[in-house]
Amino acid sequence: MANANIKIIAEKTKLSTGTVSIVLNGRGDKMRISQKTQNRVWEEAKLLGYKPNIYARRLRNQSAVNSAAIIGILWPSVFSSELIVNFFEGIQNSILKDKLNVEVVFKPYQYSEISNMEDIFENQLFNGVIIVGASDSDIEYLYKIKSTMPIILFNRQNDKFSTVCIDNYTTGEKVSRLFAARGHKKAGLISPNLLSRNFSMRRTGFLDGCQKYGITVLPEHIINESIDLEGKYRSAEKLIKSQPLPSALFLLVSGYSIEVYSVLQKNGIRIPEDIEIIGCSDIVSSRILKPSMTVLDLPIQKMVKKSLQLILDMINGYIREPHNIFEETHFIFRESCGGFPDSQPAT
C-alpha cells in the first residue's frame, strides 16, 4: 500500500518515485532536495492520507552513529497492571543506570493470539522483541515463523529461543517444602486455567513436593480458575465449599490474593490462624493486605535487566545460539505464613 501511495504522489507531483520516497522517509534535507519540492510532496501525501511507516524509517536510519536499538515488548492481555509497573520499572532502571542506548515500544496482545502480531515478525519491525507471558499455542506459532529478528521469551523456558526465566518446577517445590517444615499435613492450590508450561511446571513442582513431604492435597483442594475478577472470586468460593479446609494454601499467581482474602475473611476464616497462605510473585497488594501476604518472589527487575543485556548481545551478533539464563526465586516472609524453623534453609 505504501509503495502504491508513493507512486500516486510521484504522478501528482511529476517527480520520480525515488525522490518522493526520500522526502517521505525524512531524508530530503540530507539529499539536498529543495524545501519547495519537499513541501509539494508533503501536501500531496496529506491529501492522500499517507501514513509513513515510522518503524521502517527508524530502522533504516540506524546506520547513524549511536542510534538506539528499538526493542518491542509484547505483553499479554491477562497479566495484571501491577506486573506491568514492576516490569517497566525494571526497564527504566536498567536503561538509566546502565546507560543503555535503547528505545522500548509496548505492544499488547491477546493471550494465545500472538499470531495476530505476524506483521511484527514478517516485516522485522524491531531490532528485537521480548515476549512476555507466551502461552503454549503462542509458542507453537513462534516455532513456525521464519524471522531473523532476535526473540527472547521472558520467564518461559525454551530450546529454540533465548530465555530469561526461573525454574518453575523448583519454585513450586520450595513452597511445599516450607509447608512441610511448618508442620502442615493438608494443603490447597489455586491456579490459573491457562495453557502455559510455566504454570503447569510450577503446579507440578508443588504437587510433587507435597507428595514427597507427606502433605495431602485433595482433588477438591486443587482449584483451576480464570484470572479475571469473577474467576478469582469463584476460586475462593470453591475453596470454601470444599470443607474441611486445608491448613495451608498456595496461590500459583499472587493476583488471586485480594479476592481469596475477602471470601475467606467474610466466612470467618482467619489468616494465618486457620489457614496459612503463600503467593507467587511480590505485587503491591501482597504488602498492603491485612494480614500482609508471604510470597515466593520472582526477581522481575533482575530478569528484565538480564533480558535487555541478552537481547542487545543478540542484536550486536555476540550471541547467535539460543541462550538460557535462570534466576533464583526467594521467600519474602510476612504475616500470612511464617518462615522455616531455624535449622532449615529459607531459600
N, C-alpha and C positions, 0 to 999 in steps of 0.2 A: 504493500500500500504506500509506504514511504517513497519507494522508487517511482511509483506512478505519479505521486504528487510532485516530485521533483521534475519529472518530465513535463507535466502540465504547466508548472511555474516557468520552466525554461521556454516553452512555446509562447506563453503570455508575455514574457519579458524580452523575447528574442535573444536569449542568452544560451550558452551551452549548459548542458546538464552538469558538467564538471564545475562550472562557475557557481551555479545555483547550489550545488552540494557543498562547496567550500564555504559559501556565505551561511547556509543553514547550520553548518557544523561549527560556526563561530570562528572561522579562520580567515575571514575576509580581510582584516587589517594586516594579519601576518603575510598573506599572499598579495598584499598591495592592491586590492580591489577597491575602487573609489567608493566613498561614502554614498554618493548618489546612486551607484549601481546596487550597493547593498540595500539601500532604502527601497528601491524598486522591487527587489526580491522579497523583502520582508512584508511589503504592502500586499503583494500577490499571495504570499503564504498566509497572511492574516485573513484575506478574503476566502481563501480555500479552506481555512480551519486547520491548517497544517500544525501538527504537534511533533516537535523534534524528539528523537529517541535520546533522552539525556544519558541513560546508561551507556549506550553505544558510543556516544560522543566522548564521555569521560574516559572510557576505556581506551579509545583511540588516542586520546591526548596524554596517555600515561607514559609516553616516551620522554616527557619532560622530567628534568631532574627533580628529585624529592617529591614526586607525585604520590599521593596517598593510595594505599591499597583499599579497594572498595569491597567490603565483606557483607554478604547478605546473611541475616539471621532469620531463619524460618521457624516460626513459633506456632504451636498447635492451639486450636480453639479451646481445648478442655483444661489447659493449665491456668492456674489462678493468677490474679493480678499481683498477689503478694510475691509469687515466684518471679514474675516479670521484674518487679522492683529490685529484688535481690540479684537477679541475673544482670540487669543493666547497670546496677551499681558496681558490679564486678568489672564490667566493660569499661565504665568511666574511670574507675580507679586504675585499671591496667593501662589504658591509653595515656592518662595524665602522669602517673607515677613512673611508668617505663618509657614514656615519651614515644609511644608507637605512632607511626605515621599511617593511621587507619581511619577510614570513614565507614560507618555502620548503617545499613539500611534494614529496617524492621519490616518483615513480610509475614503477616499471619496467614495460617492455612487451616482448613477444616481437618480435624483429626481423621486419619485414614484416607484423606483425599489429596495427598501431596501430588498426585498425578495431574491435578488441575493446575499445577505450577510448572508445567512442562516447558513453557516459554523460557523460564529461567535457565533450565538445563540445556535446551536445544540451542539457544542463542547466546549462551555463556554471558549472562547479563552482569555477573560479578567476577572479581578476581578469584573468589572462593566463597563457599557457603558453609555455615554452621547450622545443622539441622537439629532442633530440639524436639524431643517427645515423639520420635517416629514410631508408628505402630508396625505390627508385623506386615500388614498389607502395604504400608509405605515402603518398607524395606524391600519387599518383593518388586515393587515398581522401580526402585533405585537400581536393583540388580539388572534390570532390563535396559536401562538407558545407556547411551554411549556419550558420555560427557567428559571432556578433558579438564573441566573446571575442578579444582580441589574441593573435596567434600569432607567435612568432619561430622560425625554423629555424636551429639552431646549426650553423655550418660546412656549409651546404647552399645554394648559390646558387639563387635562385628569383625569378620575376617577380611571382607573386601574393602571396607572403608576405614579410614583412620578414626580413632575414637578417643575421647577423654571421659572416663567413667569410674564408677565404683564397682566393687564386686557385690552384686545384689544378693547372691546366694549367701555369702558370708554375713552381709548386713542383716538379713532375716534371722540367721542362726545366732547372731550376737544377742538379739532380743530374747530368744528362747533361753539362752544361757543365763541371762540376767534374771529372768523369771524363775528359773530353777534355783539359782543361788539365793533368791529371796523366799524360797520355800513354797512356791505355787505348784499346785497339783492339777489345776484345770485352767485353761486359757482359751481366749476367743480371738478372732481375727476379722477385721472389717477391711475389705479390699475393693478396688475399682473393678468393674466388669468389662475392662478394656483389654483387647488382644494385644498385649505388649510383653515381650520377653523380659523386660525389666521387672514388671510387676509379678510375672509368673515365677521368675527365679527368686525374687525376694520372698514371695509367698511359700515357695517350696523349701527354701532355706529355713524359714521359721517353722514350718510343719515338720520337716525332718529333724530339726533341732529339738522340738518338743518331744518327738518320739524317742530320740536319743537320751534326753534327760528325764524321761518318765513323766512328762506332762500330758494329760489327756486333753484333746481338742475334739469335742463332739461335732458331728456334721452340722447340727443346728447352730453351733457357735462359729461356723465359717460363713460369713455373710459377704456376698459379692453384689455390689450395687453401683448404680451410675453415680457420677461425681458431680451432678448438678444438685441444686438445693433440695429438690424433692427426694432425690436418691439418698442424700445424706441423712435426711430425717427418717426415710424408710429403713435405712440400715440400723439406726438406733432403735426404732420401734420393733424391728425383727428381733434384735438382741433382747429387748425387754420381754418379749413373748416366749423366749427360749429358757424360761425359768426351770431350775435354779441357774443363776448367772455364774459364769466363771469368775475366779478371783483376780484374773489379770486379762488385759485386753491390749492387742497390738493394732494400731491404726496404720495400715500399709502406706497411707498418704495422710499427712497431718491435716490436710484440708477438711477432713471429716470432723474435726475436733469440736467446733462450736456447737454443731447440731447434736452430736453424741452427748456432750456435756449437758446440753439443755434438756434432752429427753431423759437421761439418767437422773438428773437432779430433780426434775419435775415428778419423777416416780419414787423419790425418796432414797435413791441410791447414792451413797456417799463415796466421794473420791478423796483420798485413796483408801479410806477405812474398809469399804465394801468391795471395791474393785480398783486395782492399780492400772494406770493407762500409760502407754508409751506411743508416741507418734514418730513418723519418719520424715525428717527434714524440719529445720527450725524456721518457722514463719512467725510473723508478728503476733498472731492470735495465740500461739503457744505460750508466749510470755505474759500476756495480759489476762488469760483465763484465770478463773478462781475455782480451784487451785491451779497454779501455773503447771504446764504440762512438760514432763520429761520427754526428750526426743533423742533419737539417734540421728545426728545431723549429717546432711550431705554438704561437703565443703564447696558450695556452689561458686563462691568467688574465686577460690583457688583453682577450681576446674575451668572457670571462664578464662582466667589468666593463662593456664596451660593451653587452652583451645586457641587463643589468639596467637600465642607463640608458635604453636604447631602449624596453624594454617599459613602463617607468614613464611615459615620454613618451607612449606609445600609450594607456596606461590613462587618463592625465590629459587626453587629447584634443589634445595638442600636435602629434602626428604622426598623420595619417589615411590617408595613402597608403603603399604598400609602400616600405620604405626599406632599402637595401643598404649595409652597412659592410664594407670589406675591410681585413684586417690583413696585414702582411708576414711572411713566414717568414724565418728566418735560420739559418745554419750554426752548430753547436757542434762544433768540431773536437776530436777525441780521438785515441786510438791506432789505431783500426781503419782510418782513412783521413786522410791529410794534407790540407792546405788548398791554395788556389790559389798559383801562383807569385806572387812579389812584384809583378809587373807586371799582375796580373789582379785583378778585384774579388772580395771574399769574401762577397758577399751574393747 
